[in-house]
Amino acid sequence: MPEVLDAQSVERELSGLSGWARDGDTLTRTWQLKGFSGAVQVANVVAYVANRLNHHPDIRVHDYNQVTVTTTTHDSGGITANDVRLASSVNAALAVAE
Ligand SMILES: C[C@H](O)[C@H](O)[C@H]1CNC2=NC(N)=NC(=O)C2=N1
């Protein structure tokens, strides 16, 4: 079971995760797309990455053109390296789409 990261480690990791922020025991990022279908496409990319990593965030499509991804490690009860890896992998996958 991965170790929960201390606050200093979370902040250090966030410096390399463009667009992501800490919210309590989670890492979160919101994208604003052109429209609803764009938001759903992004949600599907995130879902694909999550399944490949076997690490599953909450994915919320909302306000017509926005997607908010929120990740925490349920097995550990906080933010771990698995959440950092998911955030980094999602950023890499979506950078291709930009
Ligand atoms: C058995 C399976 O590997 C575990 O339940 C995985 C699945 N996906 C997961 N996703 C998240 N966000 N946290 C977990 O602890 C987790 N554990």
The ligand as an SDF file (V2000), in Angstrom:
LIG
                    3D

 17 18  0  0  0  0  0  0  0  0999 V2000
   -7.7010   -3.7550   -6.1870 C   0  0  0  0  0  0  0  0  0  0  0  0
   -7.3980   -2.4600   -6.9370 C   0  0  0  0  0  0  0  0  0  0  0  0
   -6.0860   -2.4990   -7.4460 O   0  0  0  0  0  0  0  0  0  0  0  0
   -7.4750   -1.2890   -5.9680 C   0  0  0  0  0  0  0  0  0  0  0  0
   -8.7550   -1.2260   -5.4140 O   0  0  0  0  0  0  0  0  0  0  0  0
   -7.1540    0.0650   -6.6550 C   0  0  0  0  0  0  0  0  0  0  0  0
   -8.1290    0.4200   -7.7500 C   0  0  0  0  0  0  0  0  0  0  0  0
   -8.1620    1.8490   -8.0370 N   0  0  0  0  0  0  0  0  0  0  0  0
   -7.8700    2.7610   -7.0770 C   0  0  0  0  0  0  0  0  0  0  0  0
   -8.0930    4.0760   -7.2840 N   0  0  0  0  0  0  0  0  0  0  0  0
   -7.8650    4.9830   -6.3100 C   0  0  0  0  0  0  0  0  0  0  0  0
   -8.1150    6.2890   -6.5400 N   0  0  0  0  0  0  0  0  0  0  0  0
   -7.4230    4.5870   -5.1140 N   0  0  0  0  0  0  0  0  0  0  0  0
   -7.1530    3.3210   -4.7940 C   0  0  0  0  0  0  0  0  0  0  0  0
   -6.7290    3.0320   -3.6720 O   0  0  0  0  0  0  0  0  0  0  0  0
   -7.3590    2.3220   -5.8180 C   0  0  0  0  0  0  0  0  0  0  0  0
   -7.0950    1.0360   -5.6120 N   0  0  0  0  0  0  0  0  0  0  0  0
  1  2  1  0
  2  3  1  0
  2  4  1  0
  4  5  1  0
  4  6  1  0
  6  7  1  0
  6 17  1  0
  7  8  1  0
  8  9  1  0
  9 10  2  0
  9 16  1  0
 10 11  1  0
 11 12  1  0
 11 13  2  0
 13 14  1  0
 14 15  2  0
 14 16  1  0
 16 17  2  0
M  END
$$$$
